[in-house]
Amino acid sequence: MGDTPLHEQTITELSRLIREGDLSPVDLTEYLLSRIDALNGPLNAFNLVAVDRAMIEAEAAETRLKAGHALGPLHGVPYAVKDIFDIAGLPTTAGSRTLGDNVATQDSTVTQRLHDAGMIALGKTITVEFAKGIAGINHIQGTPHNPWHKEAHIPGGSSAGSAVAVASGMAPMA
């Protein structure tokens, strides 16, 4: 795998390592979940980390790969989900207090397609309320912190949590 840490590898490189059998989806998911555990507190990218679900998806992806049933180039690669997209069984708050009890009954089209491609959902990332804003500030769930600044610095945009998750290496894609 070389000297480059997993969290600094591109999604293309991670995919190649998984396809060639040099990296397991389970090991990669565990690695990223440990980064989320270590970094999410100060960076506030995720409002929900789906540890158990992610590990179940990683184990299923690995089992399929070992059986020779790859679902495509993204099979086994984890990702973060902006909290406006539904994942069945998980809350979708859209960054709002009013949707705090909103648990999705089915996947959104995009998350269903990523699931069908064998990707692994790590959790939900913070967005501005109802994804309507350009600065990335969320007064309800907290504002994600740009990982490249020591002082509090907003990352910008309604996908602030997703941007921070990728920029800090908590997820290779969001």
VMD Tcl script that builds the backbone (N, CA, C; Angstrom):
set m [mol new atoms 522]
animate dup $m
set s [atomselect $m all]
$s set {name element resname resid chain x y z} {
  {N N MET 1 A 0.811 -1.196 0.000}
  {CA C MET 1 A 0.000 0.000 0.000}
  {C C MET 1 A 0.855 1.261 0.000}
  {N N GLY 2 A 2.134 1.133 0.223}
  {CA C GLY 2 A 3.005 2.296 0.174}
  {C C GLY 2 A 3.037 3.065 1.480}
  {N N ASP 3 A 3.654 4.233 1.415}
  {CA C ASP 3 A 3.825 5.055 2.609}
  {C C ASP 3 A 2.699 6.053 2.827}
  {N N THR 4 A 1.819 6.225 1.859}
  {CA C THR 4 A 0.737 7.188 1.984}
  {C C THR 4 A -0.346 6.629 2.900}
  {N N PRO 5 A -0.692 7.357 3.972}
  {CA C PRO 5 A -1.759 6.870 4.863}
  {C C PRO 5 A -3.067 6.694 4.094}
  {N N LEU 6 A -3.897 5.777 4.553}
  {CA C LEU 6 A -5.167 5.508 3.875}
  {C C LEU 6 A -6.013 6.765 3.708}
  {N N HIS 7 A -6.037 7.630 4.713}
  {CA C HIS 7 A -6.898 8.813 4.632}
  {C C HIS 7 A -6.387 9.859 3.644}
  {N N GLU 8 A -5.180 9.686 3.127}
  {CA C GLU 8 A -4.652 10.603 2.123}
  {C C GLU 8 A -4.702 9.995 0.715}
  {N N GLN 9 A -5.192 8.793 0.597}
  {CA C GLN 9 A -5.296 8.140 -0.708}
  {C C GLN 9 A -6.576 8.602 -1.414}
  {N N THR 10 A -6.507 8.662 -2.722}
  {CA C THR 10 A -7.686 9.043 -3.498}
  {C C THR 10 A -8.691 7.898 -3.501}
  {N N ILE 11 A -9.915 8.232 -3.829}
  {CA C ILE 11 A -10.945 7.204 -3.928}
  {C C ILE 11 A -10.582 6.195 -5.014}
  {N N THR 12 A -9.928 6.658 -6.075}
  {CA C THR 12 A -9.485 5.770 -7.149}
  {C C THR 12 A -8.447 4.780 -6.634}
  {N N GLU 13 A -7.513 5.262 -5.841}
  {CA C GLU 13 A -6.478 4.386 -5.293}
  {C C GLU 13 A -7.073 3.406 -4.284}
  {N N LEU 14 A -7.974 3.866 -3.432}
  {CA C LEU 14 A -8.608 2.963 -2.467}
  {C C LEU 14 A -9.382 1.875 -3.202}
  {N N SER 15 A -10.097 2.261 -4.239}
  {CA C SER 15 A -10.852 1.298 -5.036}
  {C C SER 15 A -9.923 0.253 -5.645}
  {N N ARG 16 A -8.802 0.699 -6.188}
  {CA C ARG 16 A -7.835 -0.229 -6.790}
  {C C ARG 16 A -7.300 -1.208 -5.740}
  {N N LEU 17 A -6.942 -0.684 -4.567}
  {CA C LEU 17 A -6.415 -1.547 -3.504}
  {C C LEU 17 A -7.439 -2.598 -3.077}
  {N N ILE 18 A -8.700 -2.194 -3.012}
  {CA C ILE 18 A -9.763 -3.137 -2.639}
  {C C ILE 18 A -9.940 -4.186 -3.731}
  {N N ARG 19 A -10.029 -3.762 -4.972}
  {CA C ARG 19 A -10.222 -4.701 -6.094}
  {C C ARG 19 A -9.080 -5.701 -6.204}
  {N N GLU 20 A -7.849 -5.245 -5.918}
  {CA C GLU 20 A -6.689 -6.132 -6.018}
  {C C GLU 20 A -6.489 -6.990 -4.772}
  {N N GLY 21 A -7.316 -6.786 -3.750}
  {CA C GLY 21 A -7.225 -7.585 -2.541}
  {C C GLY 21 A -6.163 -7.128 -1.563}
  {N N ASP 22 A -5.598 -5.947 -1.773}
  {CA C ASP 22 A -4.575 -5.417 -0.875}
  {C C ASP 22 A -5.163 -4.635 0.297}
  {N N LEU 23 A -6.459 -4.378 0.248}
  {CA C LEU 23 A -7.144 -3.632 1.308}
  {C C LEU 23 A -8.544 -4.198 1.440}
  {N N SER 24 A -8.934 -4.497 2.658}
  {CA C SER 24 A -10.273 -5.036 2.880}
  {C C SER 24 A -11.239 -3.902 3.209}
  {N N PRO 25 A -12.479 -3.996 2.734}
  {CA C PRO 25 A -13.488 -2.992 3.097}
  {C C PRO 25 A -13.676 -2.876 4.611}
  {N N VAL 26 A -13.554 -3.992 5.316}
  {CA C VAL 26 A -13.697 -3.971 6.776}
  {C C VAL 26 A -12.563 -3.165 7.400}
  {N N ASP 27 A -11.330 -3.430 6.978}
  {CA C ASP 27 A -10.187 -2.699 7.537}
  {C C ASP 27 A -10.281 -1.205 7.218}
  {N N LEU 28 A -10.666 -0.870 5.991}
  {CA C LEU 28 A -10.786 0.538 5.613}
  {C C LEU 28 A -11.895 1.226 6.411}
  {N N THR 29 A -13.019 0.562 6.574}
  {CA C THR 29 A -14.127 1.137 7.342}
  {C C THR 29 A -13.734 1.331 8.802}
  {N N GLU 30 A -13.085 0.350 9.395}
  {CA C GLU 30 A -12.621 0.491 10.779}
  {C C GLU 30 A -11.649 1.664 10.907}
  {N N TYR 31 A -10.750 1.778 9.952}
  {CA C TYR 31 A -9.771 2.873 9.954}
  {C C TYR 31 A -10.480 4.226 9.907}
  {N N LEU 32 A -11.441 4.372 9.004}
  {CA C LEU 32 A -12.139 5.651 8.878}
  {C C LEU 32 A -13.018 5.939 10.091}
  {N N LEU 33 A -13.654 4.916 10.641}
  {CA C LEU 33 A -14.457 5.122 11.853}
  {C C LEU 33 A -13.578 5.564 13.019}
  {N N SER 34 A -12.351 5.060 13.091}
  {CA C SER 34 A -11.447 5.500 14.161}
  {C C SER 34 A -11.032 6.954 13.940}
  {N N ARG 35 A -10.852 7.365 12.687}
  {CA C ARG 35 A -10.549 8.776 12.397}
  {C C ARG 35 A -11.740 9.665 12.773}
  {N N ILE 36 A -12.942 9.203 12.457}
  {CA C ILE 36 A -14.138 9.965 12.832}
  {C C ILE 36 A -14.203 10.107 14.344}
  {N N ASP 37 A -13.943 9.019 15.050}
  {CA C ASP 37 A -13.968 9.052 16.511}
  {C C ASP 37 A -12.954 10.050 17.066}
  {N N ALA 38 A -11.787 10.113 16.455}
  {CA C ALA 38 A -10.721 11.000 16.934}
  {C C ALA 38 A -10.924 12.455 16.520}
  {N N LEU 39 A -11.497 12.688 15.346}
  {CA C LEU 39 A -11.526 14.050 14.794}
  {C C LEU 39 A -12.883 14.736 14.803}
  {N N ASN 40 A -13.953 13.974 14.871}
  {CA C ASN 40 A -15.262 14.611 14.728}
  {C C ASN 40 A -15.595 15.562 15.871}
  {N N GLY 41 A -15.128 15.271 17.071}
  {CA C GLY 41 A -15.404 16.172 18.196}
  {C C GLY 41 A -15.014 17.612 17.891}
  {N N PRO 42 A -13.751 17.861 17.600}
  {CA C PRO 42 A -13.348 19.242 17.323}
  {C C PRO 42 A -13.792 19.764 15.954}
  {N N LEU 43 A -13.994 18.882 14.972}
  {CA C LEU 43 A -14.323 19.350 13.618}
  {C C LEU 43 A -15.825 19.407 13.338}
  {N N ASN 44 A -16.615 18.603 14.040}
  {CA C ASN 44 A -18.075 18.642 13.945}
  {C C ASN 44 A -18.592 18.434 12.520}
  {N N ALA 45 A -18.062 17.454 11.828}
  {CA C ALA 45 A -18.516 17.171 10.462}
  {C C ALA 45 A -19.769 16.296 10.446}
  {N N PHE 46 A -19.803 15.293 11.322}
  {CA C PHE 46 A -20.910 14.332 11.349}
  {C C PHE 46 A -21.885 14.660 12.479}
  {N N ASN 47 A -23.179 14.580 12.186}
  {CA C ASN 47 A -24.173 14.638 13.248}
  {C C ASN 47 A -24.673 13.243 13.619}
  {N N LEU 48 A -24.306 12.244 12.798}
  {CA C LEU 48 A -24.655 10.857 13.084}
  {C C LEU 48 A -23.584 9.957 12.476}
  {N N VAL 49 A -23.007 9.109 13.305}
  {CA C VAL 49 A -22.051 8.115 12.818}
  {C C VAL 49 A -22.724 6.760 12.995}
  {N N ALA 50 A -22.907 6.050 11.890}
  {CA C ALA 50 A -23.638 4.780 11.890}
  {C C ALA 50 A -22.653 3.620 11.972}
  {N N VAL 51 A -21.997 3.484 13.118}
  {CA C VAL 51 A -20.917 2.508 13.300}
  {C C VAL 51 A -21.377 1.084 12.988}
  {N N ASP 52 A -22.432 0.632 13.653}
  {CA C ASP 52 A -22.883 -0.753 13.474}
  {C C ASP 52 A -23.311 -1.013 12.036}
  {N N ARG 53 A -24.071 -0.100 11.487}
  {CA C ARG 53 A -24.552 -0.251 10.109}
  {C C ARG 53 A -23.368 -0.276 9.129}
  {N N ALA 54 A -22.411 0.629 9.317}
  {CA C ALA 54 A -21.246 0.686 8.427}
  {C C ALA 54 A -20.457 -0.619 8.489}
  {N N MET 55 A -20.293 -1.168 9.667}
  {CA C MET 55 A -19.530 -2.415 9.788}
  {C C MET 55 A -20.281 -3.587 9.145}
  {N N ILE 56 A -21.596 -3.611 9.276}
  {CA C ILE 56 A -22.390 -4.662 8.621}
  {C C ILE 56 A -22.246 -4.543 7.107}
  {N N GLU 57 A -22.325 -3.307 6.582}
  {CA C GLU 57 A -22.179 -3.091 5.138}
  {C C GLU 57 A -20.766 -3.462 4.677}
  {N N ALA 58 A -19.755 -3.143 5.483}
  {CA C ALA 58 A -18.370 -3.470 5.124}
  {C C ALA 58 A -18.167 -4.977 5.079}
  {N N GLU 59 A -18.710 -5.683 6.058}
  {CA C GLU 59 A -18.587 -7.143 6.079}
  {C C GLU 59 A -19.304 -7.763 4.882}
  {N N ALA 60 A -20.475 -7.237 4.531}
  {CA C ALA 60 A -21.206 -7.742 3.362}
  {C C ALA 60 A -20.418 -7.479 2.080}
  {N N ALA 61 A -19.829 -6.287 1.967}
  {CA C ALA 61 A -19.024 -5.956 0.784}
  {C C ALA 61 A -17.828 -6.893 0.677}
  {N N GLU 62 A -17.191 -7.149 1.792}
  {CA C GLU 62 A -16.026 -8.034 1.787}
  {C C GLU 62 A -16.414 -9.466 1.413}
  {N N THR 63 A -17.529 -9.937 1.935}
  {CA C THR 63 A -18.008 -11.283 1.617}
  {C C THR 63 A -18.286 -11.407 0.114}
  {N N ARG 64 A -18.943 -10.401 -0.455}
  {CA C ARG 64 A -19.224 -10.428 -1.900}
  {C C ARG 64 A -17.925 -10.458 -2.708}
  {N N LEU 65 A -16.968 -9.619 -2.307}
  {CA C LEU 65 A -15.692 -9.568 -3.035}
  {C C LEU 65 A -14.972 -10.915 -2.982}
  {N N LYS 66 A -14.954 -11.529 -1.808}
  {CA C LYS 66 A -14.293 -12.833 -1.665}
  {C C LYS 66 A -14.971 -13.911 -2.506}
  {N N ALA 67 A -16.277 -13.735 -2.741}
  {CA C ALA 67 A -17.027 -14.692 -3.556}
  {C C ALA 67 A -16.945 -14.349 -5.044}
  {N N GLY 68 A -16.217 -13.273 -5.369}
  {CA C GLY 68 A -16.064 -12.883 -6.770}
  {C C GLY 68 A -17.228 -12.098 -7.340}
  {N N HIS 69 A -18.000 -11.461 -6.471}
  {CA C HIS 69 A -19.187 -10.722 -6.906}
  {C C HIS 69 A -19.034 -9.224 -6.676}
  {N N ALA 70 A -18.039 -8.616 -7.285}
  {CA C ALA 70 A -17.851 -7.165 -7.174}
  {C C ALA 70 A -19.000 -6.456 -7.878}
  {N N LEU 71 A -19.496 -5.398 -7.264}
  {CA C LEU 71 A -20.624 -4.651 -7.812}
  {C C LEU 71 A -20.189 -3.459 -8.663}
  {N N GLY 72 A -18.901 -3.267 -8.820}
  {CA C GLY 72 A -18.400 -2.148 -9.625}
  {C C GLY 72 A -17.187 -1.523 -8.973}
  {N N PRO 73 A -16.669 -0.445 -9.550}
  {CA C PRO 73 A -15.422 0.148 -9.067}
  {C C PRO 73 A -15.510 0.782 -7.676}
  {N N LEU 74 A -16.694 1.095 -7.204}
  {CA C LEU 74 A -16.835 1.706 -5.876}
  {C C LEU 74 A -17.133 0.690 -4.782}
  {N N HIS 75 A -17.226 -0.570 -5.157}
  {CA C HIS 75 A -17.568 -1.626 -4.203}
  {C C HIS 75 A -16.566 -1.648 -3.043}
  {N N GLY 76 A -17.103 -1.529 -1.828}
  {CA C GLY 76 A -16.277 -1.602 -0.622}
  {C C GLY 76 A -15.704 -0.283 -0.158}
  {N N VAL 77 A -15.992 0.799 -0.877}
  {CA C VAL 77 A -15.466 2.112 -0.508}
  {C C VAL 77 A -16.488 2.839 0.377}
  {N N PRO 78 A -16.083 3.305 1.553}
  {CA C PRO 78 A -16.982 4.055 2.427}
  {C C PRO 78 A -17.191 5.497 1.941}
  {N N TYR 79 A -18.293 6.083 2.367}
  {CA C TYR 79 A -18.595 7.475 2.034}
  {C C TYR 79 A -19.436 8.097 3.145}
  {N N ALA 80 A -19.496 9.418 3.150}
  {CA C ALA 80 A -20.339 10.165 4.092}
  {C C ALA 80 A -21.551 10.703 3.342}
  {N N VAL 81 A -22.666 10.842 4.031}
  {CA C VAL 81 A -23.925 11.244 3.417}
  {C C VAL 81 A -24.382 12.591 3.980}
  {N N LYS 82 A -24.560 13.563 3.118}
  {CA C LYS 82 A -25.115 14.852 3.541}
  {C C LYS 82 A -26.505 14.599 4.120}
  {N N ASP 83 A -26.791 15.205 5.254}
  {CA C ASP 83 A -28.029 14.921 5.985}
  {C C ASP 83 A -29.268 15.571 5.357}
  {N N ILE 84 A -29.353 15.480 4.043}
  {CA C ILE 84 A -30.605 15.783 3.345}
  {C C ILE 84 A -31.040 14.568 2.533}
  {N N PHE 85 A -30.172 13.550 2.495}
  {CA C PHE 85 A -30.460 12.338 1.743}
  {C C PHE 85 A -30.868 11.224 2.695}
  {N N ASP 86 A -31.967 10.577 2.402}
  {CA C ASP 86 A -32.493 9.516 3.254}
  {C C ASP 86 A -31.711 8.218 3.128}
  {N N ILE 87 A -31.538 7.566 4.276}
  {CA C ILE 87 A -31.077 6.187 4.363}
  {C C ILE 87 A -32.087 5.491 5.269}
  {N N ALA 88 A -32.736 4.465 4.748}
  {CA C ALA 88 A -33.781 3.773 5.505}
  {C C ALA 88 A -33.287 3.395 6.895}
  {N N GLY 89 A -34.091 3.739 7.895}
  {CA C GLY 89 A -33.773 3.404 9.280}
  {C C GLY 89 A -32.953 4.435 10.018}
  {N N LEU 90 A -32.444 5.444 9.307}
  {CA C LEU 90 A -31.662 6.503 9.946}
  {C C LEU 90 A -32.423 7.827 9.881}
  {N N PRO 91 A -32.184 8.703 10.859}
  {CA C PRO 91 A -32.843 10.009 10.796}
  {C C PRO 91 A -32.267 10.877 9.678}
  {N N THR 92 A -33.132 11.677 9.088}
  {CA C THR 92 A -32.728 12.718 8.148}
  {C C THR 92 A -33.265 14.024 8.721}
  {N N THR 93 A -32.362 14.840 9.271}
  {CA C THR 93 A -32.789 16.073 9.938}
  {C C THR 93 A -32.693 17.300 9.050}
  {N N ALA 94 A -31.955 17.225 7.957}
  {CA C ALA 94 A -31.715 18.386 7.087}
  {C C ALA 94 A -31.208 19.573 7.899}
  {N N GLY 95 A -30.485 19.265 8.970}
  {CA C GLY 95 A -29.902 20.312 9.793}
  {C C GLY 95 A -30.904 21.097 10.620}
  {N N SER 96 A -32.104 20.572 10.780}
  {CA C SER 96 A -33.171 21.310 11.448}
  {C C SER 96 A -33.686 20.587 12.689}
  {N N ARG 97 A -34.047 21.366 13.676}
  {CA C ARG 97 A -34.650 20.830 14.897}
  {C C ARG 97 A -36.040 20.244 14.589}
  {N N THR 98 A -36.746 20.838 13.621}
  {CA C THR 98 A -38.119 20.400 13.318}
  {C C THR 98 A -38.173 18.987 12.749}
  {N N LEU 99 A -37.073 18.489 12.206}
  {CA C LEU 99 A -37.054 17.135 11.652}
  {C C LEU 99 A -36.286 16.159 12.544}
  {N N GLY 100 A -36.117 16.505 13.802}
  {CA C GLY 100 A -35.347 15.682 14.726}
  {C C GLY 100 A -35.842 14.261 14.869}
  {N N ASP 101 A -37.139 14.031 14.689}
  {CA C ASP 101 A -37.713 12.688 14.827}
  {C C ASP 101 A -37.991 12.033 13.481}
  {N N ASN 102 A -37.478 12.596 12.399}
  {CA C ASN 102 A -37.746 12.107 11.052}
  {C C ASN 102 A -36.808 10.950 10.704}
  {N N VAL 103 A -37.306 9.730 10.841}
  {CA C VAL 103 A -36.520 8.549 10.482}
  {C C VAL 103 A -36.993 8.073 9.111}
  {N N ALA 104 A -36.067 7.948 8.194}
  {CA C ALA 104 A -36.400 7.569 6.822}
  {C C ALA 104 A -36.929 6.140 6.753}
  {N N THR 105 A -37.929 5.942 5.925}
  {CA C THR 105 A -38.487 4.605 5.730}
  {C C THR 105 A -37.910 3.932 4.487}
  {N N GLN 106 A -37.274 4.722 3.626}
  {CA C GLN 106 A -36.621 4.149 2.440}
  {C C GLN 106 A -35.421 5.014 2.073}
  {N N ASP 107 A -34.559 4.467 1.251}
  {CA C ASP 107 A -33.382 5.194 0.791}
  {C C ASP 107 A -33.779 6.223 -0.266}
  {N N SER 108 A -33.041 7.323 -0.304}
  {CA C SER 108 A -33.188 8.270 -1.408}
  {C C SER 108 A -32.617 7.597 -2.655}
  {N N THR 109 A -32.892 8.153 -3.811}
  {CA C THR 109 A -32.370 7.577 -5.057}
  {C C THR 109 A -30.850 7.510 -5.024}
  {N N VAL 110 A -30.202 8.590 -4.596}
  {CA C VAL 110 A -28.731 8.610 -4.614}
  {C C VAL 110 A -28.134 7.606 -3.638}
  {N N THR 111 A -28.659 7.510 -2.423}
  {CA C THR 111 A -28.089 6.550 -1.477}
  {C C THR 111 A -28.404 5.115 -1.895}
  {N N GLN 112 A -29.546 4.896 -2.531}
  {CA C GLN 112 A -29.864 3.556 -3.031}
  {C C GLN 112 A -28.883 3.159 -4.130}
  {N N ARG 113 A -28.568 4.092 -5.016}
  {CA C ARG 113 A -27.622 3.783 -6.096}
  {C C ARG 113 A -26.214 3.526 -5.558}
  {N N LEU 114 A -25.796 4.291 -4.561}
  {CA C LEU 114 A -24.478 4.065 -3.966}
  {C C LEU 114 A -24.447 2.720 -3.235}
  {N N HIS 115 A -25.528 2.389 -2.550}
  {CA C HIS 115 A -25.629 1.085 -1.885}
  {C C HIS 115 A -25.571 -0.045 -2.917}
  {N N ASP 116 A -26.310 0.123 -4.009}
  {CA C ASP 116 A -26.316 -0.895 -5.068}
  {C C ASP 116 A -24.939 -1.051 -5.710}
  {N N ALA 117 A -24.115 -0.003 -5.646}
  {CA C ALA 117 A -22.742 -0.062 -6.169}
  {C C ALA 117 A -21.777 -0.665 -5.154}
  {N N GLY 118 A -22.293 -1.037 -3.962}
  {CA C GLY 118 A -21.466 -1.677 -2.942}
  {C C GLY 118 A -20.756 -0.721 -2.007}
  {N N MET 119 A -21.151 0.552 -2.016}
  {CA C MET 119 A -20.505 1.529 -1.124}
  {C C MET 119 A -21.032 1.394 0.299}
  {N N ILE 120 A -20.274 1.933 1.230}
  {CA C ILE 120 A -20.544 1.790 2.662}
  {C C ILE 120 A -20.811 3.164 3.269}
  {N N ALA 121 A -22.010 3.372 3.785}
  {CA C ALA 121 A -22.375 4.653 4.400}
  {C C ALA 121 A -21.828 4.712 5.825}
  {N N LEU 122 A -20.966 5.708 6.082}
  {CA C LEU 122 A -20.379 5.887 7.414}
  {C C LEU 122 A -21.311 6.635 8.361}
  {N N GLY 123 A -22.115 7.536 7.826}
  {CA C GLY 123 A -23.009 8.332 8.656}
  {C C GLY 123 A -23.460 9.569 7.922}
  {N N LYS 124 A -24.108 10.471 8.664}
  {CA C LYS 124 A -24.688 11.691 8.103}
  {C C LYS 124 A -23.861 12.900 8.504}
  {N N THR 125 A -23.664 13.814 7.546}
  {CA C THR 125 A -22.882 15.020 7.804}
  {C C THR 125 A -23.781 16.239 7.959}
  {N N ILE 126 A -23.288 17.175 8.727}
  {CA C ILE 126 A -24.025 18.398 9.043}
  {C C ILE 126 A -24.152 19.294 7.820}
  {N N THR 127 A -25.342 19.831 7.663}
  {CA C THR 127 A -25.630 20.802 6.616}
  {C C THR 127 A -26.289 22.015 7.264}
  {N N VAL 128 A -26.283 23.125 6.572}
  {CA C VAL 128 A -27.061 24.260 7.073}
  {C C VAL 128 A -28.526 23.854 7.036}
  {N N GLU 129 A -29.343 24.518 7.826}
  {CA C GLU 129 A -30.736 24.118 7.930}
  {C C GLU 129 A -31.406 24.075 6.560}
  {N N PHE 130 A -31.947 22.907 6.236}
  {CA C PHE 130 A -32.618 22.620 4.963}
  {C C PHE 130 A -31.712 22.872 3.756}
  {N N ALA 131 A -30.402 22.847 3.970}
  {CA C ALA 131 A -29.404 23.046 2.907}
  {C C ALA 131 A -29.587 24.385 2.203}
  {N N LYS 132 A -30.075 25.370 2.945}
  {CA C LYS 132 A -30.320 26.692 2.355}
  {C C LYS 132 A -29.403 27.708 3.004}
  {N N GLY 133 A -28.216 27.817 2.468}
  {CA C GLY 133 A -27.265 28.782 2.985}
  {C C GLY 133 A -25.922 28.601 2.315}
  {N N ILE 134 A -25.140 29.655 2.301}
  {CA C ILE 134 A -23.867 29.579 1.605}
  {C C ILE 134 A -22.656 29.598 2.527}
  {N N ALA 135 A -22.847 29.929 3.790}
  {CA C ALA 135 A -21.697 30.049 4.693}
  {C C ALA 135 A -21.371 28.761 5.443}
  {N N GLY 136 A -22.307 27.834 5.537}
  {CA C GLY 136 A -22.052 26.584 6.241}
  {C C GLY 136 A -22.315 26.647 7.731}
  {N N ILE 137 A -22.960 27.688 8.187}
  {CA C ILE 137 A -23.234 27.864 9.623}
  {C C ILE 137 A -24.545 27.172 9.988}
  {N N ASN 138 A -24.514 26.354 11.038}
  {CA C ASN 138 A -25.716 25.715 11.549}
  {C C ASN 138 A -25.782 26.001 13.042}
  {N N HIS 139 A -26.722 26.851 13.434}
  {CA C HIS 139 A -26.860 27.243 14.836}
  {C C HIS 139 A -27.533 26.162 15.681}
  {N N ILE 140 A -28.085 25.149 15.046}
  {CA C ILE 140 A -28.794 24.089 15.757}
  {C C ILE 140 A -27.866 22.912 16.076}
  {N N GLN 141 A -27.163 22.418 15.082}
  {CA C GLN 141 A -26.298 21.250 15.260}
  {C C GLN 141 A -24.827 21.623 15.384}
  {N N GLY 142 A -24.532 22.883 15.259}
  {CA C GLY 142 A -23.154 23.338 15.322}
  {C C GLY 142 A -22.561 23.468 13.938}
  {N N THR 143 A -21.619 24.355 13.809}
  {CA C THR 143 A -20.987 24.611 12.518}
  {C C THR 143 A -19.733 23.761 12.379}
  {N N PRO 144 A -19.595 23.034 11.282}
  {CA C PRO 144 A -18.351 22.296 11.053}
  {C C PRO 144 A -17.168 23.256 11.010}
  {N N HIS 145 A -16.031 22.753 11.445}
  {CA C HIS 145 A -14.807 23.562 11.547}
  {C C HIS 145 A -13.850 23.187 10.423}
  {N N ASN 146 A -13.409 24.157 9.658}
  {CA C ASN 146 A -12.441 23.921 8.595}
  {C C ASN 146 A -11.176 23.293 9.207}
  {N N PRO 147 A -10.802 22.085 8.785}
  {CA C PRO 147 A -9.674 21.391 9.409}
  {C C PRO 147 A -8.314 22.014 9.096}
  {N N TRP 148 A -8.253 22.944 8.185}
  {CA C TRP 148 A -6.989 23.545 7.782}
  {C C TRP 148 A -6.693 24.842 8.519}
  {N N HIS 149 A -7.540 25.212 9.490}
  {CA C HIS 149 A -7.325 26.420 10.282}
  {C C HIS 149 A -7.350 26.065 11.766}
  {N N LYS 150 A -6.393 26.584 12.514}
  {CA C LYS 150 A -6.361 26.328 13.961}
  {C C LYS 150 A -7.503 27.043 14.661}
  {N N GLU 151 A -7.753 28.267 14.255}
  {CA C GLU 151 A -8.858 29.029 14.833}
  {C C GLU 151 A -10.153 28.643 14.129}
  {N N ALA 152 A -11.273 28.846 14.810}
  {CA C ALA 152 A -12.566 28.532 14.204}
  {C C ALA 152 A -12.694 29.264 12.878}
  {N N HIS 153 A -12.960 28.505 11.863}
  {CA C HIS 153 A -13.025 29.033 10.504}
  {C C HIS 153 A -14.079 28.216 9.763}
  {N N ILE 154 A -15.111 28.863 9.236}
  {CA C ILE 154 A -16.167 28.108 8.575}
  {C C ILE 154 A -15.679 27.530 7.249}
  {N N PRO 155 A -16.157 26.337 6.898}
  {CA C PRO 155 A -15.757 25.728 5.636}
  {C C PRO 155 A -16.577 26.221 4.453}
  {N N GLY 156 A -17.736 26.825 4.714}
  {CA C GLY 156 A -18.574 27.376 3.653}
  {C C GLY 156 A -19.513 26.356 3.044}
  {N N GLY 157 A -20.601 26.841 2.526}
  {CA C GLY 157 A -21.553 26.033 1.776}
  {C C GLY 157 A -22.485 25.193 2.606}
  {N N SER 158 A -23.555 24.749 1.967}
  {CA C SER 158 A -24.522 23.917 2.675}
  {C C SER 158 A -23.974 22.512 2.906}
  {N N SER 159 A -22.923 22.143 2.202}
  {CA C SER 159 A -22.294 20.829 2.388}
  {C C SER 159 A -21.070 20.934 3.289}
  {N N ALA 160 A -21.111 21.816 4.263}
  {CA C ALA 160 A -19.958 22.065 5.132}
  {C C ALA 160 A -19.466 20.799 5.819}
  {N N GLY 161 A -20.362 20.019 6.398}
  {CA C GLY 161 A -19.953 18.789 7.078}
  {C C GLY 161 A -19.314 17.793 6.126}
  {N N SER 162 A -19.867 17.671 4.938}
  {CA C SER 162 A -19.300 16.774 3.930}
  {C C SER 162 A -17.904 17.230 3.524}
  {N N ALA 163 A -17.748 18.529 3.319}
  {CA C ALA 163 A -16.442 19.065 2.933}
  {C C ALA 163 A -15.403 18.803 4.016}
  {N N VAL 164 A -15.767 18.999 5.261}
  {CA C VAL 164 A -14.846 18.778 6.375}
  {C C VAL 164 A -14.518 17.289 6.501}
  {N N ALA 165 A -15.516 16.423 6.311}
  {CA C ALA 165 A -15.275 14.977 6.395}
  {C C ALA 165 A -14.237 14.541 5.369}
  {N N VAL 166 A -14.339 15.046 4.146}
  {CA C VAL 166 A -13.401 14.664 3.092}
  {C C VAL 166 A -12.046 15.341 3.303}
  {N N ALA 167 A -12.042 16.638 3.593}
  {CA C ALA 167 A -10.786 17.389 3.754}
  {C C ALA 167 A -9.940 16.871 4.903}
  {N N SER 168 A -10.574 16.351 5.943}
  {CA C SER 168 A -9.849 15.847 7.101}
  {C C SER 168 A -9.541 14.356 7.031}
  {N N GLY 169 A -9.978 13.705 5.966}
  {CA C GLY 169 A -9.708 12.285 5.810}
  {C C GLY 169 A -10.590 11.376 6.637}
  {N N MET 170 A -11.768 11.864 7.039}
  {CA C MET 170 A -12.707 10.998 7.748}
  {C C MET 170 A -13.518 10.163 6.764}
  {N N ALA 171 A -13.578 10.607 5.514}
  {CA C ALA 171 A -14.279 9.883 4.440}
  {C C ALA 171 A -13.622 10.236 3.117}
  {N N PRO 172 A -13.481 9.263 2.215}
  {CA C PRO 172 A -12.877 9.580 0.931}
  {C C PRO 172 A -13.833 10.269 -0.037}
  {N N MET 173 A -15.126 10.245 0.277}
  {CA C MET 173 A -16.135 10.824 -0.602}
  {C C MET 173 A -17.365 11.183 0.226}
  {N N ALA 174 A -18.044 12.231 -0.182}
  {CA C ALA 174 A -19.307 12.612 0.465}
  {C C ALA 174 A -20.235 13.183 -0.593}
}
mol reanalyze $m
mol bondsrecalc $m
mol representation Tube
mol addrep $m
